Amino acid sequence: MLKIDQGLNKSEEIANFLLFMLEEDRIPVPRLTIGQILLAKGRPGLNSQLLTSSIISRFDEAGVPTGVLADGTPNVMESLIKVMCEEIVDHLQGQMRIDVVVDQGQILTANGANAGGPVVSFGSTVAPHTGIGVAR
């Protein structure tokens, strides 16, 4: 008969972790208003250089030195942050996918014309539709 190694028995820990993930006490993500979403069109997009500068400007808060170090060597922490920001922004802009769904029942209007004159149609969508966006 095989003996169970109690050091490898993690089922209780896994169950507790899954229950933690399902808890409803998590902080909800704030909902954006339609105005906020429409104004997002004016956002400049992601910029790795601005992100790098923003992070390095806060090094003092964490007690991290900035600029050339006292012994004259380059600050490798700044270089690391630069590389990380470039890779993160590159992956977000080049690999990230944004899917959107438009609810059914959206009102639509269509205009057109035929030999009898102008035609105006009103209606609504009968099923949800999907769309694709581009991360910038």
N, C-alpha and C positions, 0 to 999 in steps of 0.2 A: 504494500500500500504506500502511495506517495504522501509525504508529509507536506503540509502547506507552510511555506515560510511566511510568518506573520509580518516580517519586514517588507514583503512585497504586496501585502493586502492593503490596497488603497481605495477600495470601493466606498468606504465611508467618506473619505476626503473628496472623491469625485462626486458623490451624491451631494455633499454640502456645497461644493463649487457650483454644480448645476442649479441647485436651489437658489443660491446667491444670484446667479445670472437671471433667474426668472422672477426675482423679487420685483414688486411693483413700486418700491420706494425709491426707484432711481429718479434722478433729476430729469424732467422732461426737456426735450429740445424745444426752444422757443419757436413758435410759428411766425413766419414772415407775413407781413401784410402784402396785399397786391401792389401797393405803392412801393414798398421796399423791393419787391421782386422786379418791378418795372424800372426802378432807379438803378438796379444792378447792371443794366446795359451800359451805364456810364463808367463802370469800374475799369481801371487800366489793365487789369490782368496780373498774373504772377510775374515777378521779376526776381531772379536769384540774387542779383547784386544788391537790390534794396533789402531783401530778406537777410542777406549776410550782414549788411551794415546795421540793420535793426538789432540783430542778435548780438553782434560784437559791441554795440553801444551799451548793452546791458551787462557786459562782463563785470563792471565794477560792483553791481548788486550782488554778484556771486563771489566776489573777491578774486576774480581771474585777471591777471595782468593783460594789458593791451599794448600794441606796438612792439618794437624791438625789445628784447629782454635786456636786463641789466648787464649781462655778460656779452652783449652784442649779437647774440644768436637770434635768428628769425623766430617769431612766435608761431610755433606749429599749431597751436590751438586755433588761431585765426585762419590758418590755411585749411585745417580740418573742417571748420565751420563753413568755409567757402565751398569746398568740395561737396560737403553734405547738402548744402542748399542747392547747388547746381544740379545734383543728382535727383533730389526730391522734386524740384520744379520741373526738371526734364521728364521725370516719370509721370508726374501729374498731367503735364501738357501732352505728352506723347503716348501714354498708356492708359490713362484714366478714361473710363466710359461713364456717361451720364444717361440714364434711361428716365424717361418721363411718361406718365400716363395721363391721358385726358379722359375725364369721366364721361360716361354716357349721359345723354340729355342736354349736351351743350347746344345752345340755340345757334342756328346758322341762317344766313341770308345769301341768296345767290341771285345774280343779275345776268341777263343775257338778252338775246333778241332772236327773232326768227322772221319769216316773211310777213307774219301778221303784226309785227312791231315788238316793242320791248316786253320782256318777260321777267317778272320778279318772283322768286320762290322763297318761302320761309319753311323752316323745319328744325329738326333736332337730330343729333346723333343717336343711334339706337344701341350702340355698343361702345365699350371703352376702346381707345386707340392708343398706340404707343408712338413715341418719338425718340429721337436721339439728339443729344446736345454735345457740344465740344467744350472741354475744359480748357481755359486759357490761362 
